[in-house]
Structure formats: structure tokens, C-alpha cells
Amino acid sequence: RGEVECLIQLFDRLVAESSSRFGASGFDRNMFRNTLNSTFGLMDDVITDRVFRSFDRDNDNCISVVEWVEGLSVFLRGTLEERIKYCFEVYDLNGDGYISREEMFQMLKNSLLKQPLEEDPDEGIKDLVDIALKKMDHDHDGRLSFTDFEKAVRDENLLLEAFGPCLPDIK
């Protein structure tokens, strides 16, 4: 109860600071992105946009207090099952129920540090995508279904955030 009350107080403070057109009903993508950046260290715009979409259940481009508390419940204290579902949803950029080779490439390209001496950094990323598919694509169809992703993560928990950080670190 105390944690939920703190989340609601934080929400109220963020709404008060926000210059959002949503007023008292919630806050927008920019305020959400700033909060993820400053509070949780999530910097990747593609990932933070996807996290916003996973929190914004009614797709009104505004995070309500209920969406905030429910989203942070999974984000901060979710069970492995809830986190698997959440991460898959974040990584499925087009929402078709699969994480495609192109989606993996896009997320890894955005989340990996650029090496200045590499001639073609995209080649290294393509290699990583191939490795991820070999490890995670259990039905060998060239893309990850939720079932593929879930099995891979259950076999090796470190694969939960294989395509970029979308959960806060332990701190």
C-alpha cells in the first residue's frame, strides 16, 4: 500500500511539472521519456517509446495514474512471466506478434555503443542477430514468436533484455 501511495504521489508531482495538454489526467510521451531517462537511466528513444506504448494501455498518448501504477508494477516488481510478456511487447516494434530479424537489427543498432574504428558496424550487428536467432528461434522460422522468446528466456534468464535495456537495473 505504501509503495502504491508513493507511486501516486510521484505521478501527481510529474503531472504538476508537466506542461502537457492532458492537464490533470496524466502526462505525455516527453514527460514519460524524461522520467525514464532521469530516474531509470533508459536513454534509447526507440526503447523508451516502446515502453511508453506498453504503459499506455488505452492508446490515448497519455499515461493515466492507473496505467502508471500498473506499468510500474511490472516494470519494477513483475514476476518473470510478466517481465517476459512486457519485454516481448517492447521488442515487437510493429505489434505483429513476432520479433523479426529487422526489429532485432534496429534495436541492437540503437542500443549498442558505436565503435569508431569499425569499417561497417552493421556487419557486427547482423552477426549478433544471426547468433540471437540461432539461440532463440526454436521453430526455425527466422523470427521469434512469443513462445520462442519465452522458452529462450526460461532456459537463460540473461536473454530477457537481449535486444536492449527496457527494465531498470537492480538499483
Backbone bond lengths (Angstrom), bond angles and torsions (degrees), N, CA, C in turn:
res aa  C-N    CA-C-N  psi(-1)  N-CA   C-N-CA  omega(-1)  CA-C   N-CA-C  phi
1 R - - - 1.448 - - 1.531 110.41 -
2 G 1.326 115.42 -43.51 1.459 120.10 179.93 1.517 112.52 -62.14
3 E 1.344 116.15 -40.08 1.467 119.92 179.08 1.522 111.37 -65.82
4 V 1.317 116.84 -41.51 1.466 120.56 179.07 1.528 109.59 -63.87
5 E 1.320 117.04 -42.44 1.471 120.07 178.12 1.524 111.03 -61.08
6 C 1.338 117.74 -40.04 1.467 121.02 176.55 1.522 111.51 -63.74
7 L 1.332 116.59 -40.36 1.471 119.71 178.14 1.524 110.87 -64.20
8 I 1.315 116.65 -38.68 1.471 120.47 178.85 1.526 109.85 -67.67
9 Q 1.331 117.78 -40.83 1.471 120.35 177.12 1.524 110.92 -62.73
10 L 1.332 116.73 -42.49 1.462 120.44 177.22 1.522 110.05 -62.06
11 F 1.311 116.87 -43.69 1.465 121.28 177.70 1.535 110.06 -57.26
12 D 1.333 116.28 -49.07 1.472 120.41 -179.43 1.526 111.31 -59.83
13 R 1.332 116.86 -40.04 1.469 120.09 178.31 1.529 110.94 -65.39
14 L 1.338 116.51 -43.12 1.464 119.92 179.45 1.523 111.74 -64.37
15 V 1.329 116.68 -40.46 1.465 120.49 178.13 1.531 109.71 -63.20
16 A 1.328 116.93 -41.32 1.469 120.63 179.06 1.529 111.31 -63.61
17 E 1.329 117.33 -36.35 1.470 121.85 179.09 1.522 112.10 -76.45
18 S 1.304 116.45 -23.92 1.461 121.42 -174.29 1.515 111.57 -73.69
19 S 1.317 114.37 140.73 1.463 119.23 173.44 1.527 108.83 -100.42
20 S 1.310 114.56 29.90 1.456 121.58 -175.25 1.523 111.84 -69.40
21 R 1.304 114.68 149.69 1.468 120.36 176.37 1.530 111.40 -71.53
22 F 1.336 116.29 -9.02 1.459 120.23 -178.14 1.523 112.31 -82.30
23 G 1.343 115.52 -10.31 1.463 119.45 176.21 1.504 112.98 58.35
24 A 1.303 116.94 -130.44 1.463 122.10 -173.19 1.525 113.27 -78.81
25 S 1.330 118.28 -8.33 1.457 119.57 -175.43 1.522 113.46 -81.24
26 G 1.331 118.02 -18.00 1.453 119.81 -179.82 1.505 112.19 164.58
27 F 1.335 115.67 -165.00 1.462 118.09 178.01 1.524 110.94 -133.78
28 D 1.316 114.13 162.18 1.461 120.94 -170.71 1.524 112.58 -93.85
29 R 1.311 114.12 -177.16 1.461 123.73 -176.66 1.535 111.73 -57.29
30 N 1.329 117.89 -41.94 1.472 120.27 -178.25 1.523 111.99 -64.52
31 M 1.322 116.87 -45.08 1.461 120.10 178.99 1.534 109.59 -65.17
32 F 1.320 116.23 -39.01 1.466 120.74 178.51 1.527 109.87 -63.64
33 R 1.328 117.25 -46.82 1.467 121.79 179.81 1.530 109.82 -60.38
34 N 1.332 117.12 -44.71 1.466 120.42 179.33 1.526 111.17 -61.31
35 T 1.327 116.54 -39.30 1.464 120.95 179.23 1.526 110.37 -66.54
36 L 1.338 117.65 -43.88 1.467 120.15 177.89 1.526 110.76 -62.74
37 N 1.339 116.27 -39.74 1.468 120.41 179.01 1.521 111.33 -64.12
38 S 1.329 116.45 -52.69 1.468 119.86 -172.46 1.530 112.68 -76.60
39 T 1.311 118.40 -37.18 1.461 120.89 -174.70 1.523 112.57 -88.21
40 F 1.327 117.24 -39.27 1.470 120.30 -172.30 1.526 113.81 -115.89
41 G 1.320 117.69 -3.76 1.453 120.78 177.72 1.517 114.76 72.64
42 L 1.337 117.85 16.84 1.470 120.28 176.57 1.526 108.13 -82.66
43 M 1.321 116.87 116.19 1.459 121.29 -172.46 1.527 114.30 -109.79
44 D 1.305 118.01 -24.63 1.459 121.68 -174.42 1.526 110.35 -69.28
45 D 1.338 116.72 120.69 1.466 121.00 -176.24 1.523 113.15 -63.98
46 V 1.333 117.60 -36.77 1.468 120.36 179.04 1.529 109.59 -64.16
47 I 1.313 116.24 -45.93 1.469 120.57 -179.54 1.528 110.44 -66.33
48 T 1.339 117.99 -46.48 1.472 119.19 -178.08 1.525 110.85 -64.19
49 D 1.325 117.27 -33.32 1.468 119.74 175.90 1.529 110.29 -65.15
50 R 1.320 116.90 -41.82 1.459 120.71 178.70 1.533 111.67 -67.96
51 V 1.330 116.99 -36.73 1.466 120.22 176.44 1.530 108.69 -63.75
52 F 1.339 116.63 -42.13 1.470 120.40 177.21 1.530 109.86 -56.80
53 R 1.326 116.02 -46.85 1.472 119.69 -179.15 1.522 112.15 -63.03
54 S 1.334 117.04 -34.23 1.466 118.61 179.09 1.533 111.39 -71.86
55 F 1.319 117.51 -31.38 1.466 120.85 176.26 1.527 110.48 -74.95
56 D 1.328 117.49 -39.63 1.471 123.16 -174.33 1.525 110.11 -79.55
57 R 1.318 116.30 76.61 1.465 122.40 -173.09 1.525 113.49 -63.79
58 D 1.338 118.22 -32.83 1.467 119.51 -177.88 1.532 112.72 -93.21
59 N 1.336 117.06 5.30 1.470 123.13 176.05 1.522 113.80 53.96
60 D 1.345 116.75 39.57 1.466 119.25 177.76 1.530 112.04 -101.50
61 N 1.347 117.31 10.88 1.465 123.66 -179.35 1.518 113.63 61.95
62 C 1.314 115.55 26.68 1.457 122.35 179.37 1.529 108.20 -143.05
63 I 1.331 115.94 132.25 1.465 119.94 176.65 1.529 107.83 -90.72
64 S 1.326 115.51 115.54 1.466 120.93 177.51 1.523 108.71 -84.96
65 V 1.304 116.90 169.68 1.461 120.73 -179.74 1.535 111.00 -61.87
66 V 1.317 117.31 -38.65 1.471 120.50 178.99 1.531 109.85 -65.95
67 E 1.335 117.54 -45.70 1.466 121.02 178.67 1.532 110.34 -61.95
68 W 1.322 116.80 -38.38 1.460 122.84 179.01 1.531 110.61 -61.08
69 V 1.323 116.70 -52.25 1.464 121.10 -177.25 1.532 110.62 -66.73
70 E 1.329 117.50 -44.57 1.465 120.22 179.80 1.527 111.14 -65.54
71 G 1.331 116.69 -42.16 1.465 120.30 179.51 1.515 112.13 -64.17
72 L 1.328 116.42 -45.38 1.465 119.80 -179.98 1.520 111.93 -69.23
73 S 1.317 117.23 -26.17 1.456 120.69 176.15 1.524 110.22 -58.53
74 V 1.326 116.85 -46.90 1.469 121.17 177.95 1.522 109.92 -73.60
75 F 1.329 116.54 -44.76 1.461 123.42 -176.40 1.533 111.34 -58.27
76 L 1.331 117.10 -42.45 1.459 121.13 -175.12 1.522 114.54 -98.16
77 R 1.342 117.42 -33.47 1.459 119.67 -171.86 1.520 113.58 -134.76
78 G 1.321 117.16 16.61 1.457 119.86 -175.53 1.517 113.43 -63.78
79 T 1.318 115.00 150.80 1.466 120.55 173.64 1.531 107.54 -68.93
80 L 1.305 116.89 167.07 1.465 120.16 177.82 1.523 109.81 -56.74
81 E 1.308 116.55 -42.74 1.471 120.88 179.79 1.544 111.51 -59.69
82 E 1.333 116.27 -46.20 1.469 120.55 179.28 1.525 110.86 -64.50
83 R 1.321 116.83 -39.04 1.463 120.37 -179.48 1.535 111.48 -69.79
84 I 1.312 117.22 -36.90 1.460 120.21 176.73 1.533 109.27 -61.12
85 K 1.321 115.96 -48.04 1.467 120.62 179.89 1.527 110.64 -61.11
86 Y 1.327 116.22 -45.05 1.467 121.90 -179.97 1.532 111.17 -61.44
87 C 1.337 117.71 -50.67 1.467 120.70 -178.32 1.523 111.03 -62.42
88 F 1.327 117.07 -41.16 1.458 119.52 177.86 1.526 110.08 -60.11
89 E 1.308 116.73 -44.16 1.466 121.45 179.73 1.534 111.13 -61.68
90 V 1.327 117.05 -40.07 1.467 121.17 178.15 1.525 110.26 -65.21
91 Y 1.328 117.46 -42.81 1.463 121.45 -175.70 1.530 113.63 -77.81
92 D 1.297 118.37 -22.06 1.478 121.99 178.39 1.529 107.61 -80.46
93 L 1.326 115.93 81.58 1.467 121.78 -170.25 1.525 113.72 -58.82
94 N 1.315 117.73 -37.82 1.475 118.93 -176.99 1.527 113.02 -97.68
95 G 1.321 117.28 0.76 1.460 121.04 174.97 1.512 115.68 70.17
96 D 1.346 117.64 23.49 1.467 120.14 -177.72 1.527 113.74 -90.34
97 G 1.339 117.00 2.52 1.463 119.82 179.07 1.518 113.86 90.78
98 Y 1.315 117.42 6.21 1.464 122.80 178.73 1.519 109.60 -138.39
99 I 1.326 115.49 149.97 1.460 120.74 169.96 1.518 105.48 -102.50
100 S 1.310 115.81 108.41 1.464 120.80 -175.92 1.529 110.74 -83.83
101 R 1.316 114.47 167.24 1.461 122.17 175.36 1.539 109.88 -55.14
102 E 1.323 117.23 -42.31 1.468 121.71 -179.04 1.530 111.48 -66.30
103 E 1.334 116.63 -39.75 1.463 120.13 178.25 1.533 110.74 -65.46
104 M 1.339 116.70 -41.93 1.469 120.35 176.86 1.523 110.05 -59.97
105 F 1.332 115.78 -46.36 1.458 120.91 -178.62 1.527 110.27 -59.41
106 Q 1.328 116.29 -47.16 1.462 121.13 -178.44 1.532 111.38 -60.17
107 M 1.315 117.28 -46.02 1.470 120.23 -177.87 1.522 111.52 -68.67
108 L 1.323 117.37 -42.71 1.458 119.83 179.02 1.523 111.27 -66.51
109 K 1.307 116.89 -38.14 1.471 120.39 178.60 1.524 110.45 -61.56
110 N 1.327 116.75 -39.37 1.464 120.42 -179.39 1.522 112.64 -75.75
111 S 1.332 117.71 -31.84 1.462 118.96 -171.17 1.528 114.15 -95.20
112 L 1.320 118.79 -17.91 1.457 120.00 -179.12 1.519 111.02 -86.30
113 L 1.324 116.21 146.54 1.459 120.83 177.16 1.520 109.37 -70.42
114 K 1.304 115.48 138.59 1.462 120.37 178.75 1.526 109.39 -77.27
115 Q 1.323 115.89 134.86 1.453 121.17 176.69 1.527 107.94 -99.15
116 P 1.321 118.37 117.51 1.465 121.08 -172.69 1.526 114.61 -63.38
117 L 1.332 118.31 -25.51 1.460 119.65 -175.82 1.527 113.17 -89.76
118 E 1.310 117.08 -9.11 1.460 118.59 -178.44 1.521 110.32 -70.60
119 E 1.341 115.20 134.92 1.449 119.81 178.75 1.521 111.03 -72.28
120 D 1.317 116.93 -46.54 1.458 121.10 178.90 1.524 109.12 -135.66
121 P 1.342 116.50 90.98 1.465 119.00 -177.29 1.528 112.31 -63.37
122 D 1.335 117.95 -23.74 1.459 120.57 179.46 1.523 111.91 -63.02
123 E 1.320 117.77 -29.62 1.466 120.82 178.96 1.526 110.74 -63.69
124 G 1.335 116.17 -43.46 1.463 120.19 178.15 1.518 111.62 -63.26
125 I 1.323 116.51 -37.75 1.463 120.88 179.24 1.524 109.79 -68.53
126 K 1.327 116.99 -40.80 1.475 120.16 176.61 1.521 110.78 -60.33
127 D 1.341 116.35 -38.96 1.470 120.40 177.03 1.525 110.56 -62.75
128 L 1.339 117.23 -42.14 1.467 121.06 178.03 1.525 111.52 -62.76
129 V 1.321 116.73 -40.10 1.464 120.86 177.80 1.526 109.78 -62.09
130 D 1.337 116.24 -43.98 1.471 120.02 178.14 1.533 111.25 -60.61
131 I 1.326 116.69 -42.57 1.468 121.24 179.10 1.534 109.79 -63.71
132 A 1.348 116.33 -44.39 1.471 120.40 179.81 1.522 110.52 -61.12
133 L 1.315 117.15 -43.10 1.464 119.94 179.52 1.525 111.56 -64.79
134 K 1.331 116.92 -41.95 1.471 119.39 178.29 1.524 110.70 -60.23
135 K 1.322 116.54 -40.19 1.459 121.70 -176.28 1.533 112.38 -77.75
136 M 1.330 117.64 -34.42 1.455 120.61 -167.72 1.523 115.47 -110.94
137 D 1.327 118.29 -22.72 1.464 121.90 -175.01 1.526 110.18 -84.37
138 H 1.319 115.86 84.19 1.465 120.85 -173.54 1.527 113.88 -70.60
139 D 1.328 117.73 -28.19 1.467 118.72 179.36 1.536 112.07 -96.16
140 H 1.315 117.02 3.60 1.466 124.16 172.82 1.531 113.77 55.04
141 D 1.345 115.83 43.43 1.466 118.53 177.70 1.526 112.29 -104.27
142 G 1.332 117.49 8.29 1.459 121.24 175.67 1.517 114.69 83.22
143 R 1.316 117.28 9.78 1.459 122.46 177.35 1.520 108.16 -154.31
144 L 1.337 115.58 163.32 1.459 119.27 -178.27 1.516 110.75 -102.31
145 S 1.308 115.78 120.18 1.457 120.56 170.45 1.531 106.69 -83.70
146 F 1.322 116.93 171.31 1.461 119.31 176.00 1.520 110.20 -59.69
147 T 1.329 117.51 -39.33 1.465 122.04 -179.96 1.527 110.72 -61.50
148 D 1.351 117.09 -44.78 1.468 121.07 176.64 1.524 110.58 -58.35
149 F 1.329 115.53 -49.13 1.458 121.63 -176.49 1.526 110.43 -62.58
150 E 1.326 116.30 -46.10 1.461 121.00 -178.73 1.530 111.00 -61.67
151 K 1.326 117.53 -45.49 1.461 120.82 -179.63 1.528 110.52 -63.00
152 A 1.324 116.85 -43.68 1.465 120.53 -179.28 1.529 110.96 -62.68
153 V 1.319 117.23 -42.83 1.468 120.95 -178.95 1.530 110.84 -69.54
154 R 1.317 116.89 -38.99 1.473 119.11 178.27 1.534 110.81 -65.35
155 D 1.340 116.45 -34.84 1.467 120.27 177.09 1.525 111.36 -72.14
156 E 1.334 116.65 -34.05 1.472 121.98 -177.82 1.523 108.72 -147.24
157 N 1.346 116.13 99.60 1.468 121.45 -174.87 1.524 114.23 -58.08
158 L 1.322 117.78 -25.91 1.462 120.74 -179.34 1.532 112.10 -63.89
159 L 1.319 117.44 -18.89 1.464 120.75 179.99 1.530 112.73 -77.58
160 L 1.332 117.80 -4.77 1.458 121.19 -178.92 1.522 111.22 -54.06
161 E 1.315 117.06 -43.02 1.466 120.80 179.86 1.531 110.99 -111.90
162 A 1.321 115.70 44.18 1.462 121.61 -175.41 1.525 113.33 -62.69
163 F 1.325 118.34 -27.76 1.461 120.53 -173.11 1.526 113.31 -109.76
164 G 1.319 116.36 16.72 1.446 120.48 176.74 1.512 111.39 135.55
165 P 1.330 116.66 151.15 1.469 120.61 -178.44 1.529 111.57 -70.95
166 C 1.324 116.30 120.04 1.460 120.46 178.31 1.528 111.00 -131.93
167 L 1.331 115.76 7.24 1.459 122.63 174.97 1.527 107.60 -125.45
168 P 1.338 117.10 152.88 1.463 117.72 178.03 1.532 110.33 -70.92
169 D 1.346 115.89 154.06 1.458 117.37 175.66 1.529 108.82 -74.54
170 I 1.293 116.77 176.08 1.462 122.81 -170.99 1.530 112.10 -60.38
171 K 1.328 118.36 -27.23 1.462 121.68 178.79 1.510 110.43 -64.72
